[in-house]
Amino acid sequence: MTLYTFRFVCHGLTSGSNCVFRVKSVNAAGYSHSSSNSDAVVVQAAISVPGKATGVTMLEAEKDYMMLAWTQPASNGGADIRGYFVDYRTVKGDVVGKWHELNLKAVTATSYKVSLLISHTPVSQNYYLIIGLFYE
């Protein structure tokens, strides 16, 4: 006996709403009676924003660069993660700078060599970094 499983994408449903489904089959003779109702399900988007990268650490720090690494998110949101964007801001005493993006293109590795931050800045400067994600 062959068991067939069919999937159907439902367009036009609102995320967060509850829906109950039933199914009819059809052939040349017509439509069947409807199946029993499904249990209520909460409509969810096919994909969502991925979780955040975690465990950002500095692997190496030299005079003219830092090597950063991080762990990929626990959830990819239902789509492959295509890369990461690294943001930074400076903090000197009580003065907190604006966030700046380091890389213009997403990096695919879970590490990044930061060379432009510390080459022209005082040693007493602190940096905060955020790892953003790019996915499709």
C-alpha positions as CSV (number, residue, x, y, z in Angstrom):
1,M,0.0,0.0,0.0
2,T,1.4,3.4,-1.0
3,L,0.7,6.3,1.3
4,Y,0.8,9.7,-0.3
5,T,1.3,12.9,1.7
6,F,0.3,16.2,0.0
7,R,1.2,19.7,1.1
8,F,-0.5,22.8,0.1
9,V,0.7,26.4,0.5
10,C,-2.2,28.7,1.7
11,H,-1.8,32.3,0.6
12,G,-3.7,35.2,2.1
13,L,-3.8,34.0,5.7
14,T,-3.0,36.4,8.5
15,S,0.0,35.4,10.7
16,G,-1.2,34.9,14.3
17,S,-4.7,34.0,13.4
18,N,-6.2,30.5,14.2
19,C,-7.5,28.4,11.3
20,V,-9.2,25.0,11.0
21,F,-8.8,23.1,7.8
22,R,-10.7,20.3,6.0
23,V,-9.9,18.6,2.6
24,K,-12.0,17.2,-0.3
25,S,-10.6,15.0,-3.0
26,V,-11.7,15.3,-6.6
27,N,-11.7,13.1,-9.7
28,A,-13.6,12.8,-13.0
29,A,-16.7,11.8,-11.1
30,G,-16.8,14.8,-8.8
31,Y,-15.9,15.8,-5.3
32,S,-15.8,13.7,-2.2
33,H,-17.3,14.6,1.2
34,S,-15.1,16.8,3.3
35,S,-12.6,15.3,5.7
36,S,-12.9,15.8,9.4
37,N,-11.8,19.2,10.6
38,S,-8.2,19.6,11.6
39,D,-7.3,20.8,15.0
40,A,-7.0,24.6,15.2
41,V,-3.6,25.8,14.2
42,V,-1.9,29.2,14.5
43,V,-0.9,30.6,11.1
44,Q,2.8,31.3,10.9
45,A,4.9,32.9,8.2
46,A,6.8,30.4,6.0
47,I,10.0,32.2,7.0
48,S,10.8,34.6,9.7
49,V,13.7,36.7,10.9
50,P,16.5,34.4,12.1
51,G,17.7,34.4,15.7
52,K,20.7,36.5,16.7
53,A,24.3,35.4,16.5
54,T,25.7,34.6,19.9
55,G,29.1,34.2,21.6
56,V,30.9,37.1,19.9
57,T,34.5,36.8,20.9
58,M,37.8,38.3,20.0
59,L,40.1,35.6,18.9
60,E,43.2,37.7,18.3
61,A,44.1,41.4,18.7
62,E,47.2,42.9,17.1
63,K,48.3,46.5,16.6
64,D,46.5,46.9,13.3
65,Y,43.6,44.4,13.4
66,M,41.3,42.2,15.5
67,M,39.9,38.8,14.6
68,L,36.3,38.3,15.7
69,A,34.2,35.1,15.8
70,W,30.7,34.2,16.7
71,T,28.3,31.3,16.8
72,Q,25.5,31.1,14.2
73,P,22.0,31.6,15.6
74,A,20.0,28.7,17.1
75,S,17.2,29.4,14.6
76,N,17.6,30.3,11.0
77,G,13.9,31.4,10.7
78,G,13.2,28.8,8.1
79,A,15.6,30.0,5.5
80,D,19.3,29.5,5.0
81,I,21.5,32.2,6.5
82,R,23.4,33.8,3.6
83,G,25.8,35.9,5.6
84,Y,26.6,38.3,8.4
85,F,27.1,42.0,8.9
86,V,29.3,43.3,11.6
87,D,28.5,46.7,13.2
88,Y,30.5,48.6,15.8
89,R,30.5,51.7,17.8
90,T,33.1,53.4,20.0
91,V,32.8,54.1,23.7
92,K,35.2,56.5,25.4
93,G,34.4,57.2,29.0
94,D,30.7,58.3,29.0
95,V,30.7,59.2,25.3
96,V,29.0,56.5,23.2
97,G,29.4,56.8,19.4
98,K,26.9,55.9,16.7
99,W,26.7,52.4,15.2
100,H,28.6,51.9,11.9
101,E,28.6,48.9,9.6
102,L,32.0,47.4,9.0
103,N,31.4,45.2,5.9
104,L,29.4,46.4,2.9
105,K,28.8,42.8,1.7
106,A,27.6,40.0,3.9
107,V,30.4,37.7,5.1
108,T,29.6,34.0,4.9
109,A,32.0,32.8,7.6
110,T,31.4,33.1,11.4
111,S,34.5,35.1,11.8
112,Y,35.8,38.5,10.5
113,K,39.1,40.4,10.5
114,V,38.5,44.0,11.6
115,S,41.4,46.1,10.4
116,L,40.1,49.7,10.2
117,L,39.0,50.2,13.8
118,I,42.2,50.4,15.8
119,S,44.8,51.6,13.3
120,H,44.2,55.3,13.9
121,T,42.5,55.3,17.3
122,P,43.9,55.6,20.8
123,V,44.5,52.5,22.8
124,S,42.0,53.6,25.5
125,Q,39.1,53.4,23.0
126,N,36.5,50.6,23.6
127,Y,34.4,49.1,20.9
128,Y,31.0,47.4,21.0
129,L,30.1,45.1,18.2
130,I,26.8,43.6,16.8
131,I,26.6,40.8,14.3
132,G,23.6,41.1,12.0
133,L,22.3,38.4,9.6
134,F,21.4,38.2,6.0
135,Y,19.1,35.5,4.8
136,E,16.8,34.5,1.9
